[in-house]
Structures are given as structure tokens and as C-alpha cells.
Amino acid sequence: MHGILAGQYIQDGEGYHYTYLQEYLDSKEAQPISLTLPLQVESFDSLTMLPFFDGLIPEGWLLDIAVKNWKLDSRDRMVLLLLCCKDTIGAVSIEPLNEPA
């Protein structure tokens, strides 16, 4: 959010989960990434991709170009989010976190 790491969005066998980082919640600059995801300690959980994140993924011809050029599955919303949403219009960008080795 505005270049500050605000939270983590993960997909696992139980669905999708967004959690704000405590450091972000404690900062003076903290603001919700969406009106539908207010600042809170508890995670937002869903069996399907949360609508805010799904809305960041391109549609139409732009999605077609991404799917064709990167040989992606248009049904894999998390991969599309990670590859297509690093530089979105607005304050939020999506970047994969590097897992420790």
C-alpha cells in the first residue's frame, strides 16, 4: 500500500486468506487497502478469491494477452494476480514474498 508492505494474501487447501501485518497496523500510515478489508488483526478468509483482489486482475483483451504471452491458465486467479498486478492503477501492488530457504 503506497510502497509499504501492508499484509499477506495466501492461497492454501482451505481457500484464500488476507492478513494485515501487525507492523502495518501499528504504523501511523496504516489505512485499509479496501473499504471491504478494514484494518483488523483477524484474517479475512474465503473459499474463493476475495473480490478486492480478483478485481485487480485484468479483463478482456488485456487478460487474453497475458494468458497467451505467459502461457497461463486463465482459471488460476492467484497466478494471474501475482504476475499481472505488480504495477496496478491505484495505491495497492501485489508482489510475491520470497520464502526463506
MOVENHU-V954153 format. One record per backbone hydrogen bond with DSSP energy under -1.0 kcal/mol. CO is the residue of the C=O (numbers start at 1). NH is the residue of the N-H. E is the energy in kcal/mol with one decimal. If there is no record, write none. Layout:
co: (CO,CO)
nh: (NH,NH)
e: (E,E)
This chain:
co: (1,6,8,10,12,15,16,17,18,19,21,22,24,27,34,44,46,50,51,53,59,60,61,62,63,64,65,66,67,73,75,76,77,78,79,80,81,85,91)
nh: (4,21,19,17,15,12,46,10,44,8,25,26,27,30,37,18,16,54,55,56,62,64,65,66,67,68,69,70,72,76,77,80,81,82,83,84,85,94,2)
e: (-1.6,-2.6,-2.3,-2.6,-1.8,-2.8,-2.2,-2.7,-3.1,-2.5,-2.3,-2.1,-1.0,-1.1,-1.4,-2.5,-3.4,-2.3,-2.3,-1.1,-1.1,-2.3,-2.1,-2.0,-2.8,-2.4,-2.9,-2.2,-1.7,-2.1,-1.5,-2.0,-2.6,-2.6,-2.4,-2.6,-1.4,-2.8,-2.8)
